[in-house]
Amino acid sequence: MSSAASSVSAAYDTVLRRNPGELEFHQAAKEVLDSLMPVVERHPEYLDAGILERICEPERQIIFRVTWMDDAGRVQLNRGFRVQYNSVLGPYKGGLRFHPSVRLGTIKFLGFEQIFKNALTGLPIGGGKGGSDFDPKGKSDAEVMRFCQSFMTELHRHIGAETDVPAGDIGVGGREIGYLFGQYKRLHNRYESGVLTGKSPAWGGSLARTEATGYGTVIFAQQMLKTKNRSLDGARVIVSGSGNVAIYATEKAQQLGATVVGLSDSSGYVYDPDGIDLELIKQIKEIERGRISDYVARRGGRAELRTSGKVWDIAREEGGADVALPCATQNELDENDVRSLLDGGCAAVAEGANMPCTPEAVELLHQNGVLFAPGKAANAGGVATSALEMQQNASRDTWTFDYTADRLEQIMVNVHEQCAQTAEEYGKPGDYVLGANIAGFTKVADAMLALGVI
């Protein structure tokens, strides 16, 4: 075994030893480390400085108790997290996830991915992530407010515009960001708009932030297709999920001429051969907080609700699909789902969610020549626009939607070019996983070398 290979293997063994049972984090670390063999062979200085081990270890891990009172007067208990992973390029930046599945390993995997995603944007932001096992689903606005206030009462001492800037993620939208910001403002008696992103444009937020992750994913997919002289114009697209990312990926795909024929949530999926009615799904999901079944009941026509199988089955059963956009959650698309996509003639998969494809699925996509964009590249538009929100806050300025959307598109085109060029440089043209991992890693590693052993 070469020196580089043994160093990569040793770094991964350290991850396993120090983080037992954190399977999602192990998966994310292995994917990145496996890509870095050719880099550390060219740059032994990274090994000499212990960069592999250091980049896998968070700078700080914060776990805290969150107590709050429900509408019936009962005291409820949740656990809160903030993993401040790497600040070598700028303040920690990454969302807060409120979902019952959240545990420390979840947050560490998300924070680790965030390091490289943020580096790819070219903006001065480090990597971090946070959240809680609190489930906002089914809670009243008053209960969500009380939880958010309790959560921020602890978190506020660890964040700031120049230290750590959280944003939203699954379960944390505009309502939750508002309650969190309100409590921070009350505790500090200052209007520090740059401490959180994802705010309403009415009080310090950025236009185009809501749309950014979904839009960016589709822009990246379009750039990939261009390398094969293809386009989203006229394409059939399947999207998983029906939250913020899925909805705005659907919107951008439709703007580029695609027909989105499927969306999903935890209750099942909808097949709509005439194309998703965007305004209806926005009304149900964003305003009413309803279910995908409500869409079918009100859409009529040929829309169908299916409660068994997965949304990817559409590709095999209903006339194929050109592009798949997994926008729900981690490890949702496995190798069986890839076979459905292959049967349907799928040409490209771009991850709108964080690590939604299993390693086996990614391998099968590569083996069959399907263009594949990992989340750290394809969904970087969200955090990029959060950084643009930080710029606006710092300068006490506001930008138009079109100006911000244009900046977003430029950033995503640049992210694609970095990934493609890096993959080419390292002898793996078209391998966006390798390209994203190496391009993000080298930016962070070079900065870590420059700053010394800290």
KOLBA-34970 format. One line per field, with one value per residue (C-alpha): x, z, y; residue in one letter; residue number from 1. Coordinates in nm, 4 decimals, padded with zeros to 6 digits. Example, Ala and Ser with C-alpha at 12.3 -4.5 7.8 and 13.67 -1.06 7.14 Angstrom:
KOLBA-34970
u <- [01.2300  01.3670] $
w <- [00.7800  00.7140] $
v <- [-00.4500  -00.1060] $
residu <- [a  s] $
num <- [1  2] $
//
This chain:
KOLBA-34970
u <- [00.0000  00.1356  00.2036  -00.0935  -00.3257  -00.2136  -00.2627  -00.6150  -00.6968  -00.5572  -00.7626  -01.0805  -00.9946  -00.9625  -01.3079  -01.4554  -01.2774  -01.3691  -01.7273  -01.8757  -02.2255  -02.2453  -02.3101  -02.4107  -02.0959  -01.8858  -02.0461  -01.9781  -01.6193  -01.5413  -01.6766  -01.4524  -01.1429  -01.1612  -01.1502  -00.8383  -00.5801  -00.4472  -00.4383  -00.2246  00.0055  00.0710  00.0768  00.2552  00.2565  -00.1088  -00.0082  00.2845  00.0474  -00.2137  -00.4772  -00.6814  -00.7284  -00.7805  -01.0426  -01.2485  -01.2551  -01.4982  -01.3505  -01.6387  -01.9420  -02.2194  -02.5047  -02.7694  -03.1056  -03.4117  -03.7138  -04.0402  -04.4091  -04.6774  -05.0293  -05.1606  -04.9141  -04.6889  -04.3135  -04.1449  -03.7781  -03.5619  -03.1924  -03.0201  -02.6969  -02.4518  -02.1384  -01.8930  -01.6816  -01.4270  -01.3832  -01.0633  -01.2387  -01.4835  -01.7476  -01.9237  -02.2193  -02.4887  -02.8512  -03.0550  -03.2585  -03.5624  -03.6664  -03.7141  -03.4340  -03.1716  -02.8835  -02.5189  -02.4059  -02.6628  -02.5383  -02.1737  -02.2333  -02.4173  -02.1519  -01.8693  -02.0355  -02.0940  -01.7190  -01.6608  -01.9900  -01.9192  -01.5644  -01.6937  -01.9055  -01.5894  -01.7415  -01.5740  -01.7733  -01.6735  -01.8733  -02.1154  -02.4570  -02.7088  -03.0559  -03.2749  -03.4843  -03.7885  -04.0649  -04.2538  -04.5077  -04.8448  -04.7364  -04.9232  -04.7523  -04.7364  -04.5623  -04.3114  -04.2458  -04.1857  -03.9500  -03.7555  -03.7235  -03.5879  -03.3514  -03.2120  -03.1758  -02.8910  -02.7654  -02.7268  -02.4050  -02.2340  -02.3287  -02.2768  -02.2281  -01.8493  -01.8580  -02.1354  -02.4353  -02.7112  -02.9882  -03.2842  -03.2984  -03.5580  -03.8244  -03.6849  -03.8478  -03.9437  -04.1677  -03.8952  -03.6240  -03.8497  -03.9002  -03.5291  -03.4244  -03.6791  -03.5410  -03.1817  -03.2779  -03.4493  -03.1488  -02.8910  -03.0967  -02.9368  -03.0614  -02.7850  -02.9461  -02.6368  -02.6629  -02.9169  -02.9976  -03.3164  -03.4962  -03.7984  -03.7030  -03.9274  -03.6781  -03.3286  -03.3615  -03.2612  -03.4852  -03.4248  -03.3075  -03.6252  -03.5763  -03.1984  -03.1326  -03.3845  -03.2897  -02.9210  -02.9703  -03.1476  -02.8871  -02.6161  -02.8136  -02.8527  -02.4773  -02.4101  -02.6521  -02.4838  -02.1623  -02.3564  -02.5305  -02.8589  -03.0974  -03.3838  -03.6034  -03.8554  -03.7199  -03.9311  -03.8165  -03.8901  -03.8391  -03.8519  -03.9845  -04.2295  -04.0670  -03.8811  -03.6028  -03.8359  -04.0877  -03.8318  -03.6418  -03.9764  -04.0272  -03.6839  -03.7100  -04.0450  -03.8952  -03.6304  -03.8940  -03.9070  -04.2174  -04.2002  -04.4184  -04.3599  -04.3277  -04.3442  -04.3703  -04.3707  -04.7258  -04.6546  -04.5963  -04.7947  -04.7682  -04.8983  -04.8370  -04.9601  -04.6924  -04.7084  -04.9401  -04.6885  -04.9266  -05.1409  -04.8483  -04.7200  -05.0609  -05.0851  -04.7286  -04.6138  -04.9353  -05.1585  -04.8750  -05.0766  -04.9949  -04.9281  -05.2645  -05.4339  -05.2720  -05.4237  -05.7693  -05.7742  -05.5779  -05.8132  -05.7402  -05.4850  -05.2912  -05.2585  -05.1622  -04.9545  -04.8885  -04.6630  -04.3283  -04.1187  -04.1468  -03.8580  -04.0876  -04.2441  -03.9356  -03.9872  -04.3643  -04.4827  -04.2866  -03.9434  -03.7627  -03.4663  -03.3579  -03.3984  -03.3673  -03.3664  -03.4649  -03.6000  -03.3468  -03.0314  -03.0046  -03.3479  -03.2347  -03.0786  -02.9501  -03.2969  -03.4200  -03.1281  -03.2383  -03.5822  -03.4193  -03.1983  -03.5012  -03.6603  -03.3613  -03.2450  -02.9466  -02.8704  -02.9182  -02.8514  -02.8795  -03.0979  -03.0898  -02.7762  -02.6413  -02.9775  -02.8090  -02.6537  -02.2933  -02.4225  -02.6590  -02.3801  -02.1571  -02.4319  -02.4961  -02.1262  -02.1060  -02.3904  -02.2625  -02.5370  -02.4304  -02.4297  -02.3935  -02.3302  -02.5173  -02.2077  -02.1946  -02.5502  -02.7276  -02.4665  -02.6994  -02.8785  -02.5751  -02.4310  -02.7392  -02.7240  -02.3737  -02.5152  -02.7732  -02.4853  -02.3256  -02.6463  -02.6785  -02.3193  -02.3611  -02.7146  -02.8299  -03.0978  -03.0705  -03.3384  -03.4561  -03.3071  -02.9686  -02.9483  -03.0719  -02.8068  -02.5364  -02.6703  -02.6527  -02.2963  -02.1925  -02.3518  -02.1938  -01.8579  -01.9144  -01.9846  -01.6724  -01.4552  -01.5860  -01.5544  -01.2064  -01.0760  -01.2086  -01.0380  -00.7118  -00.7078  -00.7838  -01.1520  -01.3483  -01.7168  -01.6684  -01.8364  -01.7972  -01.4200  -01.4147  -01.6276  -01.4417  -01.0953  -01.1795  -01.3444  -01.0779  -00.7792  -00.9244  -00.9742  -00.6482  -00.4387  -00.5978  -00.5340  -00.1661  -00.1441  -00.2952  -00.0650  -00.1422  -00.4578] $
w <- [00.0000  -00.0956  00.1621  00.0346  00.0507  00.4014  00.5174  00.3751  00.5328  00.8679  00.8558  00.7943  01.0730  01.3061  01.2004  01.2837  01.6180  01.7360  01.6090  01.6780  01.5464  01.3378  01.0086  00.8011  00.9059  00.8258  00.4795  00.4077  00.5327  00.3303  00.0101  00.0466  00.1686  -00.1081  -00.3621  -00.2152  -00.2948  -00.6086  -00.4273  -00.1347  -00.3781  -00.5507  -00.2280  00.0521  00.2501  00.3330  00.5011  00.6837  00.8329  00.9337  00.7149  00.6578  01.0283  01.1151  00.8476  00.9713  01.3307  01.4132  01.5758  01.8225  01.9012  02.1125  02.2555  02.4787  02.6395  02.5065  02.7363  02.6318  02.7221  02.4882  02.4546  02.7185  02.9746  02.9694  02.9742  02.6700  02.6258  02.3133  02.2364  02.0428  01.8432  01.6735  01.5143  01.4215  01.1798  01.0024  01.0029  00.8015  00.5100  00.7138  00.9863  01.0243  00.7865  00.7636  00.8388  01.1343  01.0883  01.3078  01.2574  01.4887  01.3081  01.4047  01.6177  01.6510  01.3621  01.1328  01.2150  01.1758  00.8327  00.7228  00.8690  00.7076  00.3658  00.4277  00.4501  00.0881  -00.0449  00.1006  -00.0347  -00.3858  -00.3843  -00.3736  -00.0949  00.2453  00.4586  00.6710  00.7416  01.0225  01.0899  01.3701  01.4662  01.7029  01.7238  01.7621  01.5093  01.4012  01.2109  01.3840  01.6320  01.6731  01.5888  01.9610  02.0353  01.7554  01.8869  02.2434  02.1219  01.9002  02.1832  02.4171  02.1485  02.0798  02.4508  02.4504  02.0934  02.1002  02.3003  02.0290  01.7139  01.5567  01.2198  01.2379  01.4253  01.3112  01.0926  01.0949  00.8365  00.7693  00.6626  00.6898  00.9384  00.9629  00.7270  00.7421  01.0470  01.2531  01.1411  01.2477  01.5966  01.6327  01.5186  01.7457  02.0491  01.9527  01.9175  02.2567  02.4275  02.2736  02.2488  01.9070  01.5507  01.4201  01.0940  00.9827  01.2583  01.0704  00.7034  00.5395  00.6897  00.5305  00.2786  00.4830  00.7717  00.6406  00.4173  00.0548  -00.2442  -00.4297  -00.1118  -00.0930  -00.4499  -00.4409  -00.3526  -00.5991  -00.8710  -00.8239  -00.8483  -01.1818  -01.3133  -01.2312  -01.4013  -01.7097  -01.7194  -01.6989  -01.9810  -02.1991  -02.1870  -02.3723  -02.6081  -02.4266  -02.2479  -02.0014  -02.2734  -02.3500  -02.0821  -01.8453  -01.4871  -01.1615  -00.8327  -00.4885  -00.1939  -00.2009  00.0356  -00.0452  -00.2537  -00.4522  -00.5247  -00.6575  -00.8483  -01.0143  -01.0870  -01.2427  -01.4468  -01.5836  -01.6694  -01.8738  -02.0664  -01.8730  -01.7634  -01.3995  -01.3643  -01.0038  -00.6496  -00.3154  00.0607  00.3496  00.2658  -00.0953  -00.4345  -00.7106  -01.0793  -01.2920  -01.6630  -01.7569  -01.5394  -01.1804  -01.1167  -00.9434  -00.7929  -00.6437  -00.4840  -00.3425  -00.1915  -00.0313  00.0918  00.1681  00.2924  00.4156  00.5231  00.3701  00.2195  -00.1323  -00.1240  -00.1047  -00.4353  -00.6132  -00.4634  -00.5916  -00.9133  -01.0782  -01.4347  -01.4737  -01.1509  -00.9386  -00.5752  -00.5079  -00.1547  -00.2317  -00.4078  -00.4731  -00.6992  -00.9093  -01.0216  -01.2606  -01.4801  -01.5364  -01.5378  -01.7014  -02.0160  -01.8832  -01.7384  -01.8626  -01.5355  -01.1680  -00.8879  -00.5393  -00.3121  00.0024  00.2463  00.2819  00.1363  -00.0275  -00.3684  -00.3711  -00.6410  -00.7061  -00.7728  -01.0094  -01.2043  -01.2420  -01.3694  -01.6104  -01.7450  -01.8083  -01.9982  -01.7326  -01.8478  -01.5376  -01.1609  -00.9526  -00.5742  -00.4374  -00.0895  00.1089  00.0201  -00.1005  -00.3100  -00.1427  -00.2343  -00.4255  -00.6228  -00.7135  -00.8277  -01.0488  -01.2033  -01.2855  -01.4311  -01.6684  -01.7813  -01.6140  -01.5313  -01.1525  -00.9451  -00.5702  -00.3313  -00.2196  -00.5737  -00.7070  -00.4040  -00.3189  -00.4441  -00.1119  00.0997  -00.1756  -00.1623  00.2163  00.1827  -00.0546  00.2150  00.4580  00.2133  00.1932  00.5732  00.6179  00.3746  00.4934  00.1366  -00.0533  -00.4022  -00.6579  -00.7265  -01.0765  -00.9586  -00.6877  -00.9216  -01.1747  -00.9067  -00.8106  -01.1704  -01.2100  -00.8924  -00.9981  -01.3444  -01.1740  -00.9350  -01.2336  -01.4137  -01.1054  -01.0660  -01.4351  -01.4723  -01.1557  -01.2633  -01.5991  -01.4322  -01.2226  -01.5144  -01.4436  -01.6874  -01.6038  -01.2465  -01.0581  -00.7225  -00.7526  -00.8990  -00.6211  -00.3412  -00.4656  -00.5633  -00.2265  -00.0266  -00.1815  -00.1080  00.2574  00.2915  00.1457  00.3874  00.6793  00.5810  00.5602  00.9071  01.0804  01.3376  01.5043] $
v <- [00.0000  00.3431  00.6120  00.8123  00.5115  00.4189  00.7799  00.7944  00.4591  00.5722  00.8923  00.6945  00.4488  00.7474  00.8682  00.5261  00.5049  00.8527  00.8517  00.5074  00.4385  00.7588  00.5805  00.8839  01.0662  00.7588  00.7466  01.1143  01.0966  00.7836  00.9367  01.2411  01.0589  00.7995  01.0843  01.2395  00.9721  01.1465  01.4817  01.3687  01.1853  01.5192  01.7201  01.5315  01.8574  01.7884  01.4622  01.6217  01.8810  01.6199  01.7870  01.4705  01.4015  01.7674  01.8304  01.5325  01.6582  01.9434  02.2504  02.2489  02.0302  02.1786  01.9686  02.1189  02.0534  02.2357  02.2484  02.4087  02.3994  02.2685  02.4109  02.1707  02.3048  01.9969  02.0397  01.8864  01.7990  01.7964  01.7956  02.0732  02.0596  02.2912  02.1471  02.4216  02.2246  02.4406  02.8182  02.8508  03.0265  03.2358  03.2194  02.8851  02.8705  02.6053  02.5410  02.4215  02.1024  02.0288  01.6673  01.3667  01.1790  01.4370  01.3142  01.4098  01.1891  01.3505  01.6978  01.5957  01.4451  01.7596  01.9890  01.7921  01.8165  02.1864  02.2561  02.1577  02.2897  02.6320  02.6289  02.5555  02.8721  03.0835  03.2934  03.3510  03.1065  02.8088  02.4958  02.4156  02.2661  02.2407  02.1364  01.9414  01.6257  01.8532  01.7826  02.0974  01.8869  01.8995  02.1655  02.4933  02.8224  02.8978  02.5679  02.6226  02.9726  02.8507  02.5803  02.8224  03.0721  02.8053  02.6736  03.0216  03.0983  02.8465  02.8821  03.2631  03.2518  03.0470  03.2427  03.5853  03.7525  03.7066  03.3750  03.1402  03.2203  02.9545  02.9303  02.7033  02.3406  02.0633  02.1745  02.5278  02.7749  03.1397  03.0947  02.9282  03.1724  03.4587  03.3190  03.2394  03.5869  03.7530  03.5732  03.6564  04.0217  04.0181  03.8581  04.0928  04.4131  04.4753  04.4381  04.2115  04.1079  03.9158  03.6540  03.4394  03.3954  03.2819  03.5806  03.7414  04.0128  04.2424  04.2427  04.1799  03.8761  03.8369  03.8066  03.4768  03.2991  03.0904  02.9743  02.9406  02.5755  02.4370  02.6849  02.6130  02.2381  02.2759  02.5212  02.2679  01.9897  02.2082  02.2705  01.8967  01.8244  02.0862  01.8814  01.6090  01.8540  01.8026  02.0376  02.0466  02.1921  01.9176  01.6837  01.4725  01.5267  01.3442  01.5272  01.3674  01.5629  01.8504  02.0975  02.4145  02.2589  02.0336  02.3081  02.5544  02.2881  02.2161  02.5856  02.6331  02.3131  02.4320  02.7710  02.5885  02.3943  02.0663  01.8755  01.7678  01.4582  01.3500  01.4822  01.3021  01.3301  01.0819  00.9720  00.8697  01.0252  01.1882  01.1082  01.3953  01.3256  01.6731  01.8325  01.9547  02.2484  02.4700  02.7214  02.4460  02.2651  02.5960  02.6691  02.3267  02.2931  02.6463  02.8053  02.5234  02.2883  02.0054  01.6652  01.5464  01.3673  01.7081  01.7966  01.4963  01.5567  01.9147  01.8755  01.6271  01.5253  01.2490  01.3119  00.9972  00.9392  00.6285  00.5137  00.2174  00.2152  00.5234  00.8238  00.6860  00.4009  00.6540  00.6262  00.2556  00.2405  00.5620  00.6349  00.7170  01.0171  01.2175  01.3776  01.2852  01.5400  01.3804  01.6695  01.5007  01.3529  01.1445  00.7929  00.8036  00.6769  00.3298  00.0960  -00.0486  00.3017  00.3572  00.0507  00.2077  00.5277  00.3344  00.1476  00.4857  00.6256  00.8718  01.0791  01.2887  01.2888  01.6010  01.5938  01.8722  01.7177  01.6324  01.2865  01.1467  00.8746  00.5724  00.4815  00.1790  00.4008  00.6433  00.3573  00.2158  00.5578  00.5947  00.2444  00.3237  00.6626  00.8669  01.2221  01.2566  01.5745  01.5323  01.7593  01.9474  02.0878  02.0736  02.2198  02.4829  02.7577  02.7799  02.8542  03.0749  03.2963  03.2925  03.4378  03.6987  03.7789  03.8270  04.0715  04.2720  04.2757  04.3882  04.6765  04.7670  04.7140  04.5222  04.3764  04.3069  03.9525  03.9562  04.0819  03.8164  03.5423  03.6427  03.6217  03.2782  03.1572  03.2853  03.1047  02.7759  02.7925  02.8524  02.5598  02.3352  02.4567  02.3947  02.0415  01.9584  02.1068  01.9401  01.6014  01.6514  01.7551  01.4385  01.2081  01.1438  01.3626  01.3749  01.2493  01.5322  01.3561  01.3495  01.6993  01.8501  01.6743  01.7656  02.1245  02.1929  02.0114  02.1872  02.5317  02.4430  02.2504  02.5330  02.7794  02.5423  02.5231  02.9016  02.9528  02.7057  02.4395  02.5693] $
residu <- [m  s  s  a  a  s  s  v  s  a  a  y  d  t  v  l  r  r  n  p  g  e  l  e  f  h  q  a  a  k  e  v  l  d  s  l  m  p  v  v  e  r  h  p  e  y  l  d  a  g  i  l  e  r  i  c  e  p  e  r  q  i  i  f  r  v  t  w  m  d  d  a  g  r  v  q  l  n  r  g  f  r  v  q  y  n  s  v  l  g  p  y  k  g  g  l  r  f  h  p  s  v  r  l  g  t  i  k  f  l  g  f  e  q  i  f  k  n  a  l  t  g  l  p  i  g  g  g  k  g  g  s  d  f  d  p  k  g  k  s  d  a  e  v  m  r  f  c  q  s  f  m  t  e  l  h  r  h  i  g  a  e  t  d  v  p  a  g  d  i  g  v  g  g  r  e  i  g  y  l  f  g  q  y  k  r  l  h  n  r  y  e  s  g  v  l  t  g  k  s  p  a  w  g  g  s  l  a  r  t  e  a  t  g  y  g  t  v  i  f  a  q  q  m  l  k  t  k  n  r  s  l  d  g  a  r  v  i  v  s  g  s  g  n  v  a  i  y  a  t  e  k  a  q  q  l  g  a  t  v  v  g  l  s  d  s  s  g  y  v  y  d  p  d  g  i  d  l  e  l  i  k  q  i  k  e  i  e  r  g  r  i  s  d  y  v  a  r  r  g  g  r  a  e  l  r  t  s  g  k  v  w  d  i  a  r  e  e  g  g  a  d  v  a  l  p  c  a  t  q  n  e  l  d  e  n  d  v  r  s  l  l  d  g  g  c  a  a  v  a  e  g  a  n  m  p  c  t  p  e  a  v  e  l  l  h  q  n  g  v  l  f  a  p  g  k  a  a  n  a  g  g  v  a  t  s  a  l  e  m  q  q  n  a  s  r  d  t  w  t  f  d  y  t  a  d  r  l  e  q  i  m  v  n  v  h  e  q  c  a  q  t  a  e  e  y  g  k  p  g  d  y  v  l  g  a  n  i  a  g  f  t  k  v  a  d  a  m  l  a  l  g  v  i] $
num <- [1  2  3  4  5  6  7  8  9  10  11  12  13  14  15  16  17  18  19  20  21  22  23  24  25  26  27  28  29  30  31  32  33  34  35  36  37  38  39  40  41  42  43  44  45  46  47  48  49  50  51  52  53  54  55  56  57  58  59  60  61  62  63  64  65  66  67  68  69  70  71  72  73  74  75  76  77  78  79  80  81  82  83  84  85  86  87  88  89  90  91  92  93  94  95  96  97  98  99  100  101  102  103  104  105  106  107  108  109  110  111  112  113  114  115  116  117  118  119  120  121  122  123  124  125  126  127  128  129  130  131  132  133  134  135  136  137  138  139  140  141  142  143  144  145  146  147  148  149  150  151  152  153  154  155  156  157  158  159  160  161  162  163  164  165  166  167  168  169  170  171  172  173  174  175  176  177  178  179  180  181  182  183  184  185  186  187  188  189  190  191  192  193  194  195  196  197  198  199  200  201  202  203  204  205  206  207  208  209  210  211  212  213  214  215  216  217  218  219  220  221  222  223  224  225  226  227  228  229  230  231  232  233  234  235  236  237  238  239  240  241  242  243  244  245  246  247  248  249  250  251  252  253  254  255  256  257  258  259  260  261  262  263  264  265  266  267  268  269  270  271  272  273  274  275  276  277  278  279  280  281  282  283  284  285  286  287  288  289  290  291  292  293  294  295  296  297  298  299  300  301  302  303  304  305  306  307  308  309  310  311  312  313  314  315  316  317  318  319  320  321  322  323  324  325  326  327  328  329  330  331  332  333  334  335  336  337  338  339  340  341  342  343  344  345  346  347  348  349  350  351  352  353  354  355  356  357  358  359  360  361  362  363  364  365  366  367  368  369  370  371  372  373  374  375  376  377  378  379  380  381  382  383  384  385  386  387  388  389  390  391  392  393  394  395  396  397  398  399  400  401  402  403  404  405  406  407  408  409  410  411  412  413  414  415  416  417  418  419  420  421  422  423  424  425  426  427  428  429  430  431  432  433  434  435  436  437  438  439  440  441  442  443  444  445  446  447  448  449  450  451  452  453  454] $
//
